[in-house]
Structure formats: C-alpha cells, structure tokens
Amino acid sequence: MSDAASLAKPSPHSPPNGSEPDRPGQEPGLASKRAHFIPVSRYGLRAKLVEMLKEDGADERQWQHALDRLAAWRHQQYRMRLLDLLEDYLPFSPDSDTANLVEHDDAGKDKARREFIEGIETLLVQANYVRLGADDLRRILAERSQHGLSLQVDLSEFDDLVLYYRGIEVAIEEQRDPWRFYLKTNRFGVPTFQRLFLMLKLKPSEVRVAEIMAARQLDRTKAERIVRSRRRQLPIGVAASHIYLKVFKRIPQVDLEMLFPNTKIAFKPLDKVKLFVTCGGGTAAGVMGTATKILAATNPFTLAFGLLGFSAVVFRQVMNFFNTRNRYMMVLAQNLYFCSLANNRGALTLIADAAEEEDVKEAMLLYAFLAKEGGRGATLDAVKEDIGAFLLKRCGVEVSFDADDALRRLAADGIVKTETKGMATALGADAAQAHLDQLWDRLLDVDTLDRATQARGSL
C-alpha cells in the first residue's frame, strides 16, 4: 500500500428514483460465491444427522456417542494449537502481565512475527474466513457512507495489516431525502461484514521518518515533526513492537475506517459550507455590530458591552464547530462499542473456537455420509452433492462444502480411508469409537507424542 494520500469518503447519496435497493444476501463489490461457512450450530447439525441416520435404521445412541467423541478429539487438537499460538503471541501482546523470559534479536523477532502471522491466518482460513484483498480494501475505503461521517486513514503507517471477513449481508436502511424537503424516504442497501478480523502492527517511527524523507525529499527534522503529528492522537502505550488483534461484528463496509487507530475525522463539503456560512457570517455581523458600538460609545460601559457581545458571537461560532465534531465522535464511539467482540488474546481464543466449530461440523458431515454407505464407499463428488442437498433440505442453508479439507483431516485421524478411483470409505460407529479411544490413550504417551504433534501440525 502506497504512502500516498489518505483515502476519504464523500458524502452519502440516495439511489436514483425508481431504483431498487440491494437485497440481503448479495455481495456487491466482492466475489459473489457461496461461502464454506456453515451457519448452523454443531448441536443442531448433530441432531439433524442423527435423525437422518436413525431413519436409515442406524442406532441413535451409538451415533450420538460416535459424533461426540469425534468432536471431543477435535477440541483437544485445537486446544493444543491455541496454547501454541498464545505462546507465540507473548512477545507481541500489548496486554501481557507476565515477564517474557525468552529474548530474541531483531532477526529472531522478525521470524517469530512471520510464524505467528502465518499461524493465525491458517486458523482464520479453517474458520472459513476470507481474506480482504488490497484492491477490495481500497475500493471500500473510497465508498460513500450513510452515517454522515467522512473518515481518513493513512494505510502506509502499518507494517502488517491483515483483514479477514466471514459472511456478508446487505442491510436495508432508510433515509429522508433533503431534496424533497425530507417528506420522502429513500431505501438503500448497506453491505455489512457479519464478522471481521483485523490484525495490524505499526511501523517503527524511524522507518516512517526514513520513508517520508525519501518520498518528500525532506530533512530529518521536518520528517520527525510529521511523524509526531500523525501519531499524537494514538493512546498512551501504543507501540510499534505490539501486534493488535480485533474481532468485530456487523461492520458496514463503508465504515471500515472506524476500526483503524489512526483514523481522522474530516468534514463533508456540505458541513464545511454550513460552518463557513454560520461562523463566517455570524462573526462578520458581530464585528460590524461591535465596531458600530465602539464608534458610538460615549462611556467605558458601552465599550465593554460591545466587546463582550463580540466575544460571545465568536465563542458561539467556535463552539458550533466543536459540537459538530463531537457528534461525529459520538457516532464513531457507539459503533465501536457495540460492534467489538474481542481484542488481542481474546481474539485468538475466539478465532480458535470458530475454527474448531467449523472443523467439527465439516468432520461430522463427511464422516456421517461416508459411514452410512457402509463398506461400499463413495466418491467425494457424490458425497459433496448429497451433503449440499442435506444442508439445504434439512437445515435451510446453502453452503459450498469444503469436502477436500474435511477428508484430509479425517484421513489423518484414521477414521476415513481413501482408495483408488476417488473412492473413500469410513469406519462404522462402533469401530470409530474404539479408534478414537486408542487415540486418546496414546495422546500423552511419550513414544507417540511426537507423532501426535506432527498430526496436529498437518491440520
């Protein structure tokens, strides 16, 4: 991302007359495709699977135990992965209250940072989040806002900037039309991220100073002054050595700037005109009135009242300016307060839980559909089609099921076997329970601990 200019939003506008707003479920501006995310709880999905298997004559209780043990095994695997990730995060956490006894040089810190970022991105993909690309980010930052906010953010301030989202809906909002004397209401669609993950790390001040010196041909003193000015608004304690993690819910795409720590509030053109007219006109009138009183003054009391009146006019217009800015700040604070889900260490735990949830649902679906075929096996394409139909008919959701990923993990656990010609078979419910029991028994066995670690790393 270039050190170019900050990106600002113009003022909002309503759709043209007769136009229809976007319908919920569309994804304007981003790739329109069915997501891998399964918007059903694991418990509801488990109940529907057991119901289907029971209709085919399977033992209900037996399948409940088999699916529960599979979920418990996955939970243990993700718990171990989360502990490893939390340990990797210690040198970069802004909230740590324990001493970090492992020292790294600059090269070691860079390597640890890259490994941590790779680990969290892998977890996000398994949680069925989608990365927001640089082009989409620039496009969204330039879109119009319906909240009356015009925000600016300089993306070149960040060393690392990673955005992932999961689920997009188009909320329908209403706004009165000022061109029709606010008598008519226009409806418009607001594309909204249902879940949004943000990871960022500021560049060290020395790096930013060097970049500004090279880009603008300035001396060090002026470049340092620019960097100090840009970072003056950052809270105390914010440091370039920290990695900040955030998870949000229901964030309108056009308000994405709200989530950045270096966001600046800019007034829309209409607000600037309004402030110029009220402040400039009121001040001019006050000056003229005061000048008249001063010229006509015959005693010091008249002069004092004239100066007091002029000061009151100036004070009122200045306060109008700050009141307008405070209204912007209130909208900003309300959106952040009610849309924030987790920060830093809590964000890691939340993403790990989401990855586990998606993994468990995918594993239960693929295992159940392969196992119900008995020893005959089935092709992955056929099973994927059956799973899609099951989710649509019994759960009411349309999903692009990630069968390849689920098959790889189940095969690593030994519950499913792949054969020639694209066929795959699964252990029965009894055999799967016995196999999972053996995996649990060997989990802390010193001789097999390394193999368990390798299997966990391949997930």
WOHUSUL-V210521 format. One line per field, one symbol per residue. ss: DSSP state (A for helix, B for strand, O for the rest). phi: phi as a letter, one per 20 degrees, with the letter a starting at -180 (. if undefined). burial: b if it has 9 or more other C-alpha atoms within 8 Angstrom, else e. A space follows every 10 residues. Layout:
ss=???
phi=???
burial=???
//
This chain:
ss=OOOOOOBBOO OOOOOOOOOO OOOOOOOOOO OOOOOOOOOO OAAAAAAAAA AAAAAOOOOA AAAAAAAAAA AAAAAAAAAA AAAAAAAAAA AAOOOOOOOO OOOOOAAAAA AAAAAAAAAA AAAAAAOOOB BOOAAAAAAA AOOOOOOOOB BBBOAAABBB BBBBBBBBBB BBBBBBOAAA OOOOBBBBBB BBBBBBBBBB BBOOAAAAAA AAAAAAOOOA AAAAAAAAAA AOOOOOOOOO OOOBBBBBBB BBAAAAAAAO OOOBBBOOAA AAAAAAAAAA AAAAAAAAAA AAAAAAOOOA AAAAAAAAAA AAAAAAAAAA AAAAAAAAAA AAAAAAAAAB BBBOAAAAAA AAAAAAAAAA AAAAAAAAAA AOOAAAOBBA AAAAAAAAAA AAAAAOOOOO OOAAAAAAAA AAAOOBBBOA AABBBBOOAA AAAAAAAAAA AAOOOOOOAA AAAAAAAOO
phi=.fefffdcef ffbeffgnfe ffegofcfnd gebfefgdfc fffffgffff fffffenfff ffffffffff ffffffffff ffffffffeg fdfedfdcfe edecefffff ffffffffff ffffffemed feffffffff fefedeemdd dcbefffdfc bccccbnccd feccbfeffd lmeddedbec fcffcbdccb bffggfffff fffffdldef ffffffffff dfefffofcf eedddccccl dggfdffgee fdfdecefgf ffffffffff ffffffffff fffffefdbf ffffffffff ffffffffff ffffffffff fffffffede daclgffgff ffffffgfff ffffffffff ffemefmbff ffffffffff fffedmcdce feffffffff fffneccecf mmecccffff ffffffffff fegdfgfdff fffffffef
burial=eeeeeebbbb bbebbeeeee bbbbebbeee eeeeebbeee ebeebbebbb bebbeeeeeb ebbbbbbebb bebbbebbee bbeebbebbb ebbbeeeeee eeeeeeeebe ebbeebeebb eebbbbbbbb ebeeebbbeb bbbbbeebbb bbbbbbebbe bbbbbbbbbb bbeeebbeee ebeebbbbbb bbbbbbbbbb bbbeeeebbb ebbeeeebeb eebbeebeee eeeeeeeeeb ebbbbbbbbb bbbbbbbbee ebbebbebee ebeebbbbbb bbbeebbebb eebbeebeee ebbeebbebb eebbeebbeb beeebeebee ebeeebeebb bbbbbebbbb bbbbbbbbbb bbbbbbbbbb bebbeebbbb eebbebbbeb bbeebebebb bebeebbebb beeebbbbee eebbbbbebb ebbebbeeee ebbeeeebbe ebeebbeee
//
